[in-house]
């Protein structure tokens, strides 16, 4: 069982993530624990959207992603979702994750650009299983991206320097 952590300083100077709600795991439904964050402007704390982070990996997170986001229409076009995804990596790292899966519908070009801006590497386009809730709601395909965290690159760099001394 994943324990929830406090994240009082998820702020890059432009946007900040504020915990709005915590969702415990539901093993029966295949849901991992998750955080819902308000995305707000750092300067005046104006809420501009939402971001969810799902902790861990399973079939549901593969198709639905570890991260979901929404930016309110007046605030779109400033890369706030990508900045929020970057901040969300701290949540994954704290939970000992090495990467996020982020998905979107094939026709959602703004979301594709956001995922790529956040470091997402395209893996595949999948046909959702027919028993998947998203399939049953009318979505049939998902683009799957993987966003690796950089916390291990520091370790690799340190290991490389140690070997070369």
N, C-alpha and C positions, 0 to 999 in steps of 0.2 A: 504494500500500500504506500503510495507516495504521500509524503507530508507536504503541506503547503508552506510556503515561505513568505515573509514580508519582502516587498520590493519598494522601499521608499524613495529610491533615487534612479528610476528609469527615466532619464532626461538627457537629451543631447544638446540642450540649449535652444532648440527650436520646437520640438515636441516632447511630451512626457506621457508616460503610461501610468494610470492610476487604477489600482485594483477596484473593480466594481462588484464582482461576485466570484465565489469559488464553487466549483462543482465537484463533488466526490466521484470516484469511479463507480460505475455500474457494470459489474462483471457480467451479469445476465444479458444486458443489452450490448455488451462489447464496448462500452464507453470508458475511456481513460479519464483520470482526473483532469480538470481544466480550470483555467483562470479566464475571466472576462475583464478586460481593461477598457477604461475610457481613454481615448487618444485626445489629448488636450494641447493647446498651444502653451509653450513654456512661459511666455511673457505675461499672459494674463489668465491662464488656466481655462480658457474658453474650450468647452468640449467640441470636438470636430469629427468624432467618429468612435468606432469600437474596434477592438482587436481581441480575439480569443486565442489562447495557447493551450493546446492539448498535450499532456505529458505522457510520453511513451509511444510505442509503435505497435500497431496491430492492423488488421484488415481495414477497420474503419478509418484509422488515421492515414492509411495508404491511399484510400480513395477520396477521403474528405480533407486530408491534410492535418498537420499539427498546428497550423496557423490559419485563421480566417480573419478578414478585416473588412471594414466599411468606412469610407470617408463621406461625410455629408456633402451634398452637391456644391454648396458655395465654397468649399475648401479644396476641391479637387484641382489637380494640375500643378501641385506644389511638391509632389513626391512624399507627402506626409505618410502614406501607407508604407512605402519602402523604408522610410526612417523609423517608423514604428516597428516594422519587422526586424530591423537591425537591433533596436533596443530589446526586442523580445528574445533575441539570442541569449541574453543574460539569464533569462528564466530557464531556458533549455539547459544551459551550462550548469546552472545551480542544481538542476535535477539530473546531472550526469549524462545528459544527452550529447551526442556528437553531431547531430544534424536534425533539421526539420524537413518534413515533406510538406510542400505547399502545392495545392492543386487549383485548377480553374477550368471553366468550360472552354472548349476550343474557340468559340466565337467571342470570348471576352478579351479583346486585344489590350485594353488598359490594364487589366489584371496580369496578363502575360508580361507586359512591360514592367509592372511593379515587381513581380517575382524575379525577373531577370535583374532589375536594378538592385534588388535585395541579395543578389548573389546566387539565385537559383540556376541550376544546371538542368536542362531538359533531359528527362529520362525516357518517357514514352507517352503515347496516347493510348488509353485503355477503354475498352467497352466495359461499363459497369456490370457486375453480376445482377441478374434479374431480381434477386432477393434483396438487393441493396435499396435502402429508403430513398436515395437520390434517384435511382433508376425508376422506382415506383412513382416518384413525383414528376417524372418526365425528362430527367436528365439521363442521357445514355452514355456519353463519353466524357472523360476527364483527361486533361493534360497533367502529367505528374512531373514535378520538379523536386530536386534535392538541394537544400541549402546547407552546406557544411559550415561548421563553426571554426573560427580561427584559433580557439584556445589551444588546440593540439599543435598548431604550426609553431607556436612559441616553444613548446617542448621539443619539437623536432629540431628547431634551430639551435636550442641549447645542447641537445644531444650531439648534433653535428659539430658544434664548436668544441665540446668536450673531447670528441674523438680526434680532432685535429690539433690538440695541444700536446 
